[in-house]
Amino acid sequence: MKSKIILVTGANRGIGFSIVQALSQRSSDVALIIAARTYTKAQDAVDQLRSQGVKAPLQTLELDVTQDDSVSKAVTSVEEMYGRLDVKPNAYVTYPRNP
């Protein structure tokens, strides 16, 4: 069985981080892409997951979901790396700058 390629947005904390934790524990047939607004935040999440014993393949990706161009580039990047994208749970929150 092929691994599922899963891109999780907002994966550096909160619900997104919990999604990555759950997916990595339930299946060894996943490649998880940790997407966050900055590479540093994504890498910090990977480091934390590794310290918790996560063995699943983890890849970092800088992605700002508020920018259409960033989303398009991210999906293209994943498809170039893996040939496809199977699942993309969205776990991000944006707040208006001027309510």
N, C-alpha and C positions, 0 to 999 in steps of 0.2 A: 504494500500500500504506500502511495506517495504521501510525503508529509504535507500537511496543510500549511499554506503560507498565509499568515495572519498579521495584518497591520493594525495595531491598536493606537488610536489617537488619544492624547491626554494620558499616556501610559507612565508618566514620570511620578504620578501621585494619585491619591484618591481612588475613585472607581476604576479608572484606567489601569492603575497599578494593580489593583485587586483582580481585575480581569486577567492580566498577564500572570499573576501568581496562580490563579485557579486553572488557567489553561495549561500552564507548565507542569502542574502537579497531576492533572488528569490524563495527559497523553504525552507519550514520547514522540509521537508522529506530528510534531508541529515545529515550524520555524516562526519565531515571534519577532516582529519588527516593532521596536519601541520608538514611537514617534512623540516628539515634544517640540516646543517652540525653539529650543536651542539644543545644539549638540551636547553641551555640558549637562543639561538637565536629563537628557536621554541617557547619557553615559553614567551619570550618578544612579539612575534607576537600575541600569544593568549591573553596576557594581553592588548595589544593595541586593538585587536578586541573586547574584552569584554568592554573596556572603550568606544567603539563606539556603544555599545548596541547590539552586536551580541549575539543571544540567542541559536543558533544552537549548537549541541554537537561538541566540539572541543577536539582533542587529539593531543598530541605532539609526535614526533618521530624523533630520531636522524638518519640521512641518508646522506651518502656521495655518490652521484651518480657517482663519478669517480672510485669507488671501487665496483667491481662486488659482492663481498662478502657482503658488506653493503646493496646493493640493495636486494639481496636474503634474507638476514635476515629481512629486513624491510617488504617485502611482506609476508614472513612467519609469522612475528609478527602480522600483520594486519589480516591475515586469521585466526590466532589462537584467536585473540580478537573478531572478528566479524563473522567468518565463511566464509567470502568471501571478495573480493575487486572488486567493480563495475567499478570504473573510476580512471584513474591515469594520470591527465594532467601533463606534464613535463614543468616546467618553471624555468629552471636553466641555468646558463651560466658558462662555465669553460674557463679559460684563460691559454694558455701555459705558463709554468714557464720560459722557455728559448725560446723566439721566434726565 
